């Protein structure tokens, strides 16, 4: 296919590449051209030989086809228990076939693999918890996405997203100047209510460097100032970097391994430049996973760890509440029934199962657990990029049914979702099914409940 077309195997390299994709309404031209792509079987097989590790090979070989992974998969359950939604079938019929055929597959087959990898798996990793061999189809689907991306078979929105990371080191085009200006004007707007509030930028040797999701800088700047208020009240010595503040990785969703490395190295560069004691990540699950769990391996760090100790926001909040840095006014605690969404990426995949319960103990009088919960909780229905792909919106809306039923079973009408993807999915769930719920991040709730020290209040 000619290099000038929208859909080709070359990654986004210039602003012109990106603009061409953005100008393509709903990816119509992109997907039409995808149907004409030639599969480079020789290159595909060479990539597999170079990158497929022994664990993935072993998992493909030892799967007993026992079916125990079936009921662990929420997509299997909400799609009428369709056998084609069983995790083992989904991975064996895609990645397994590509390996068996040594990359000699057709365009039609690769498009089927794309549809499966992005609309039949959110990479929530729940199936791996129930497999007697510990086979994790989520990990293997992440690998399959990488192979598909290398051949040009990736959803239009994620081609754009990974391109943003390549060009701007963020999922949105926010410049250093725009980011710093955003921090400054958000503080200016808050000063009347919060005198002496500041968002320190590029402060070296702070106790905390705070890193965020680009959506907060672009569309939800109030989230940044809410974090600043909570750090202010807690008396933290903190900062934000002018570059390297963006933790998310749509390139991880896209399977763009090279862009994953570019993105996380920018984040690690900020850590190394500012030398904080710890990093605190915003209320985002995949941002934490990309930076803390997957990132060290993308960046080739020998110890498998980021440059500094890293906490998800729920860890910092739980710590601040338990140590008394943040105090809650008992009269302002949540009185109505409330439930909590456990994010797959930092609960199941990072073990932070107890932080949410510690927080709820402090802020809620009638906390109701979903069932199942903690590391066994189901995906929100929109993880792994599922939320943002228009091509699969019908399938995503079906996927939301599991979370709908979990929420309804609690009897709660208020859901706390400390994760951007979960927040979006629960918002869309309400729009789709109108079950009468409200949803929120933690930050705005905490600010309303705080006991604020006298010296931090506005003076008459």
SEBAKE-971680 format. One record per residue (C-alpha): residue in one letter; x, y, z. Coordinates in steps of 0.5 Angstrom, whole numbers, padded with zeros to 4 digits, always signed. Layout:
<pts>
AXYZ;...
</pts>
This chain:
<pts>
X+0000+0000+0000;X+0003+0007-0002;X+0006+0011+0004;X+0001+0017+0003;X-0005+0013+0005;X-0008+0014+0012;X-0008+0006+0014;X-0001+0003+0013;X+0004+0000+0018;X+0009+0006+0019;X+0007+0009+0026;X+0005+0016+0027;X+0012+0020+0026;X+0009+0028+0024;X+0004+0032+0026;X+0002+0032+0018;X+0001+0024+0020;X-0003+0026+0026;X-0008+0031+0022;X-0009+0026+0017;X-0012+0021+0022;X-0016+0026+0026;X-0019+0029+0019;X-0022+0022+0018;X-0029+0022+0020;X-0030+0016+0025;X-0024+0013+0021;X-0028+0011+0015;X-0022+0012+0010;X-0018+0009+0015;X-0022+0002+0016;X-0023+0002+0008;X-0015+0002+0007;X-0014-0003+0013;X-0018-0008+0008;X-0013-0007+0003;X-0007-0008+0007;X-0002-0014+0006;X+0000-0018+0012;X+0008-0019+0012;X+0008-0026+0014;X+0016-0026+0014;X+0016-0020+0018;X+0011-0022+0023;X+0014-0029+0024;X+0021-0026+0025;X+0018-0021+0030;X+0015-0027+0034;X+0021-0031+0034;X+0025-0025+0037;X+0019-0022+0042;X+0015-0028+0044;X+0018-0031+0051;X+0018-0038+0054;X+0012-0036+0059;X+0007-0034+0053;X+0010-0040+0049;X+0009-0045+0055;X+0002-0042+0056;X+0000-0043+0049;X+0002-0050+0050;X-0001-0053+0056;X-0008-0050+0056;X-0012-0056+0058;X-0018-0053+0055;X-0022-0054+0061;X-0026-0048+0061;X-0025-0046+0068;X-0023-0039+0065;X-0030-0038+0062;X-0034-0036+0068;X-0028-0031+0070;X-0029-0027+0064;X-0035-0022+0065;X-0035-0021+0057;X-0037-0029+0057;X-0043-0028+0062;X-0046-0022+0059;X-0046-0025+0052;X-0050-0030+0053;X-0045-0035+0055;X-0042-0035+0048;X-0037-0041+0047;X-0033-0036+0043;X-0032-0031+0049;X-0029-0036+0053;X-0022-0033+0054;X-0018-0040+0052;X-0022-0040+0046;X-0021-0033+0044;X-0013-0033+0045;X-0012-0040+0042;X-0016-0038+0036;X-0012-0032+0035;X-0005-0031+0037;X-0005-0039+0038;X-0007-0039+0030;X-0002-0034+0028;X+0004-0038+0032;X+0002-0045+0029;X+0002-0042+0022;X+0008-0038+0023;X+0005-0031+0021;X+0002-0034+0014;X-0005-0031+0015;X-0009-0027+0011;X-0012-0020+0012;X-0019-0022+0014;X-0016-0026+0019;X-0012-0021+0022;X-0018-0016+0022;X-0022-0022+0026;X-0016-0022+0031;X-0016-0014+0032;X-0024-0015+0033;X-0022-0020+0038;X-0017-0017+0042;X-0020-0010+0043;X-0028-0012+0043;X-0027-0019+0047;X-0022-0017+0052;X-0020-0011+0056;X-0014-0014+0059;X-0017-0014+0066;X-0013-0021+0068;X-0018-0024+0072;X-0018-0030+0068;X-0011-0031+0070;X-0014-0031+0078;X-0018-0037+0076;X-0014-0042+0071;X-0011-0048+0075;X-0004-0047+0071;X-0004-0039+0072;X-0005-0038+0065;X-0007-0030+0064;X-0010-0029+0057;X-0010-0021+0059;X-0002-0021+0058;X-0003-0026+0052;X-0008-0021+0049;X-0003-0015+0050;X+0002-0019+0046;X-0003-0020+0041;X-0004-0013+0040;X+0003-0011+0039;X+0003-0016+0034;X-0003-0013+0030;X+0000-0006+0031;X+0006-0008+0028;X+0002-0010+0022;X-0002-0004+0022;X-0009-0007+0025;X-0010-0003+0030;X-0017+0001+0032;X-0017+0008+0029;X-0018+0012+0036;X-0012+0008+0039;X-0007+0009+0032;X-0009+0017+0034;X-0007+0016+0041;X-0001+0012+0041;X+0001+0018+0035;X+0000+0023+0041;X+0005+0020+0045;X+0010+0019+0040;X+0009+0027+0038;X+0007+0030+0045;X+0009+0025+0050;X+0002+0025+0052;X-0005+0023+0050;X-0007+0030+0048;X-0003+0036+0045;X-0001+0040+0051;X+0005+0044+0051;X+0010+0045+0057;X+0007+0053+0057;X+0000+0051+0057;X+0001+0046+0062;X+0004+0051+0067;X-0001+0056+0065;X-0006+0051+0067;X-0003+0050+0074;X-0002+0058+0075;X-0009+0060+0073;X-0013+0054+0077;X-0009+0057+0083;X-0011+0064+0082;X-0018+0062+0081;X-0018+0058+0088;X-0014+0063+0092;X-0020+0067+0095;X-0022+0060+0098;X-0015+0057+0099;X-0010+0063+0101;X-0003+0061+0100;X-0005+0055+0096;X+0000+0054+0090;X+0002+0048+0085;X+0010+0048+0086;X+0013+0046+0079;X+0020+0043+0078;X+0021+0044+0085;X+0027+0039+0087;X+0028+0034+0092;X+0021+0035+0094;X+0018+0029+0099;X+0013+0028+0093;X+0012+0029+0086;X+0005+0029+0083;X+0004+0026+0076;X-0003+0026+0072;X-0007+0024+0067;X-0007+0028+0061;X-0015+0029+0061;X-0014+0033+0067;X-0009+0038+0064;X-0014+0039+0058;X-0021+0038+0060;X-0021+0037+0068;X-0016+0042+0071;X-0020+0042+0077;X-0018+0036+0079;X-0011+0038+0079;X-0013+0044+0084;X-0017+0039+0088;X-0010+0035+0089;X-0006+0041+0091;X-0012+0043+0096;X-0011+0036+0099;X-0003+0036+0099;X-0004+0043+0102;X-0008+0041+0108;X-0004+0035+0109;X+0002+0040+0109;X+0006+0036+0104;X+0012+0038+0101;X+0011+0037+0094;X+0011+0039+0086;X+0009+0037+0079;X+0014+0037+0073;X+0013+0041+0067;X+0015+0036+0063;X+0014+0028+0064;X+0007+0029+0068;X+0003+0025+0064;X+0003+0018+0066;X-0002+0015+0062;X-0001+0010+0056;X-0006+0010+0050;X+0000+0006+0047;X+0000+0001+0052;X-0008+0000+0050;X-0005+0000+0042;X+0000-0005+0043;X+0005+0000+0040;X+0011-0002+0044;X+0016+0003+0042;X+0011+0009+0044;X+0010+0005+0051;X+0018+0006+0052;X+0018+0013+0049;X+0013+0015+0054;X+0015+0012+0060;X+0022+0014+0059;X+0020+0021+0059;X+0016+0020+0066;X+0022+0017+0069;X+0026+0023+0066;X+0022+0027+0071;X+0023+0023+0077;X+0031+0023+0076;X+0031+0030+0074;X+0027+0033+0081;X+0029+0027+0085;X+0023+0027+0090;X+0023+0022+0095;X+0016+0019+0092;X+0011+0019+0086;X+0004+0020+0088;X+0000+0018+0082;X-0007+0021+0080;X-0014+0017+0080;X-0012+0013+0074;X-0011+0005+0074;X-0008+0004+0067;X-0003+0010+0068;X-0001+0007+0075;X+0000+0000+0071;X+0004+0003+0065;X+0008+0007+0070;X+0010+0003+0076;X+0008-0005+0073;X+0010-0005+0066;X+0014+0001+0065;X+0020-0001+0068;X+0021-0007+0063;X+0019-0002+0057;X+0025+0002+0060;X+0030-0004+0061;X+0031-0002+0068;X+0035-0008+0071;X+0031-0008+0078;X+0024-0008+0075;X+0023-0002+0079;X+0021+0006+0077;X+0027+0011+0079;X+0023+0012+0086;X+0018+0009+0090;X+0011+0010+0087;X+0004+0010+0090;X-0003+0010+0087;X-0007+0016+0090;X-0011+0011+0094;X-0005+0009+0098;X-0003+0017+0099;X-0010+0018+0101;X-0011+0012+0106;X-0004+0014+0109;X-0006+0021+0110;X-0013+0019+0113;X-0009+0014+0118;X-0004+0018+0120;X-0008+0024+0121;X-0005+0029+0116;X-0012+0029+0113;X-0018+0029+0118;X-0025+0028+0116;X-0031+0032+0120;X-0036+0026+0122;X-0042+0031+0121;X-0040+0031+0113;X-0039+0024+0112;X-0043+0020+0107;X-0049+0018+0110;X-0053+0015+0104;X-0051+0008+0102;X-0045+0008+0097;X-0041+0003+0094;X-0034+0003+0091;X-0031+0001+0084;X-0024-0003+0085;X-0020-0002+0079;X-0017-0008+0076;X-0010-0004+0074;X-0008-0003+0081;X-0013-0007+0085;X-0012-0014+0082;X-0006-0012+0078;X-0002-0009+0084;X-0005-0012+0090;X-0008-0005+0093;X-0014-0008+0095;X-0015-0005+0102;X-0013+0002+0101;X-0020+0003+0099;X-0023+0000+0105;X-0019+0004+0109;X-0021+0010+0106;X-0029+0008+0106;X-0028+0007+0114;X-0026+0014+0114;X-0031+0018+0110;X-0038+0013+0109;X-0043+0011+0114;X-0046+0006+0110;X-0041+0003+0105;X-0044-0003+0101;X-0039-0008+0098;X-0040-0010+0091;X-0040-0018+0090;X-0035-0020+0088;X-0030-0015+0090;X-0023-0013+0091;X-0018-0017+0087;X-0024-0021+0084;X-0028-0015+0082;X-0030-0015+0075;X-0028-0010+0070;X-0032-0004+0069;X-0033-0006+0062;X-0029+0000+0059;X-0022-0002+0061;X-0016-0003+0056;X-0018+0002+0051;X-0025-0001+0050;X-0029+0006+0052;X-0026+0010+0047;X-0027+0006+0041;X-0033+0008+0037;X-0032+0001+0032;X-0034-0003+0038;X-0039+0002+0042;X-0045-0003+0042;X-0040-0009+0045;X-0038-0004+0050;X-0045-0002+0052;X-0047-0010+0053;X-0040-0010+0057;X-0043-0005+0062;X-0049-0010+0064;X-0044-0014+0069;X-0042-0007+0073;X-0050-0005+0072;X-0052-0011+0076;X-0046-0011+0081;X-0048-0004+0083;X-0056-0005+0083;X-0055-0011+0088;X-0052-0007+0093;X-0058-0002+0093;X-0053+0004+0093;X-0054+0010+0088;X-0048+0013+0089;X-0041+0010+0086;X-0034+0012+0088;X-0029+0011+0082;X-0022+0013+0083;X-0020+0011+0076;X-0021+0015+0070;X-0023+0009+0066;X-0028+0006+0071;X-0031+0013+0072;X-0032+0014+0064;X-0035+0007+0064;X-0040+0008+0070;X-0042+0015+0067;X-0044+0011+0060;X-0047+0006+0064;X-0052+0011+0067;X-0053+0014+0060;X-0054+0008+0057;X-0059+0004+0062;X-0061+0010+0067;X-0061+0006+0073;X-0061+0013+0077;X-0054+0013+0080;X-0049+0018+0081;X-0041+0017+0081;X-0035+0021+0083;X-0027+0021+0084;X-0025+0022+0091;X-0022+0029+0091;X-0028+0033+0091;X-0031+0029+0096;X-0025+0029+0101;X-0025+0037+0100;X-0032+0037+0102;X-0031+0033+0109;X-0024+0036+0111;X-0023+0039+0118;X-0019+0045+0115;X-0014+0048+0120;X-0015+0055+0122;X-0009+0058+0119;X-0011+0055+0112;X-0018+0059+0112;X-0019+0065+0109;X-0018+0071+0114;X-0024+0076+0115;
</pts>
